[in-house]
Amino acid sequence: MNVDAEGAVPREDRLASIARDLEHAAHLLPAQGPISVFIHHNTLHAFEDMSFEEAVAVAGERLGAEP
């Protein structure tokens, strides 16, 4: 990543980084567009086939978080 003399990251690099992060996270989110009425959808569907403990561990690895 480029850094200028003041240590700032250029806007283009920040936008590219955000785009990569969104593309990476997109597979964890449901494929649905805007809706006009509420319909329940489990946004954690990527983890439904796992036990709770396994899902917490896998989500922690994928999202870079600690349980």
C-alpha positions as CSV (number, residue, x, y, z in Angstrom):
1,M,0.0,0.0,0.0
2,N,1.3,3.4,-0.9
3,V,1.9,6.0,1.8
4,D,2.6,9.7,1.2
5,A,5.1,11.9,3.0
6,E,2.7,12.6,5.9
7,G,1.9,8.9,6.3
8,A,-1.5,9.1,4.7
9,V,-2.8,6.3,2.4
10,P,-4.0,7.7,-1.0
11,R,-7.8,7.6,-1.5
12,E,-7.5,5.2,-4.4
13,D,-5.7,2.6,-2.2
14,R,-8.3,3.0,0.5
15,L,-11.1,2.5,-1.9
16,A,-9.4,-0.6,-3.4
17,S,-8.9,-2.0,0.0
18,I,-12.6,-1.5,0.9
19,A,-13.7,-3.1,-2.4
20,R,-11.5,-6.2,-1.6
21,D,-12.9,-6.4,1.9
22,L,-16.5,-6.2,0.6
23,E,-15.9,-8.8,-2.0
24,H,-14.4,-11.1,0.6
25,A,-17.3,-10.6,3.0
26,A,-20.0,-10.9,0.4
27,H,-20.2,-14.7,0.5
28,L,-21.2,-14.5,4.2
29,L,-24.2,-12.3,3.4
30,P,-27.5,-13.2,1.9
31,A,-28.1,-12.4,-1.8
32,Q,-31.1,-10.2,-1.5
33,G,-31.9,-6.6,-2.6
34,P,-33.9,-3.9,-0.9
35,I,-37.3,-5.0,0.3
36,S,-40.4,-3.0,1.1
37,V,-41.7,-5.2,3.9
38,F,-39.9,-7.1,6.6
39,I,-39.1,-10.7,5.9
40,H,-36.9,-12.7,8.3
41,H,-33.7,-14.0,6.8
42,N,-30.9,-15.6,8.8
43,T,-27.8,-13.6,7.9
44,L,-25.7,-16.2,9.6
45,H,-26.8,-18.9,7.2
46,A,-23.2,-19.7,6.3
47,F,-22.8,-21.2,9.8
48,E,-26.2,-23.0,10.1
49,D,-24.8,-26.5,9.5
50,M,-22.2,-26.2,12.3
51,S,-22.5,-26.6,16.0
52,F,-22.5,-23.4,18.0
53,E,-18.9,-23.9,19.2
54,E,-17.6,-24.7,15.7
55,A,-19.5,-21.7,14.2
56,V,-17.9,-19.4,16.8
57,A,-14.5,-20.7,16.0
58,V,-14.9,-20.5,12.2
59,A,-16.5,-17.1,12.3
60,G,-13.6,-15.9,14.5
61,E,-11.1,-17.2,12.0
62,R,-12.9,-15.7,9.0
63,L,-13.6,-12.4,10.6
64,G,-10.4,-12.0,12.5
65,A,-12.1,-11.8,15.9
66,E,-11.8,-13.7,19.2
67,P,-14.8,-15.4,20.7
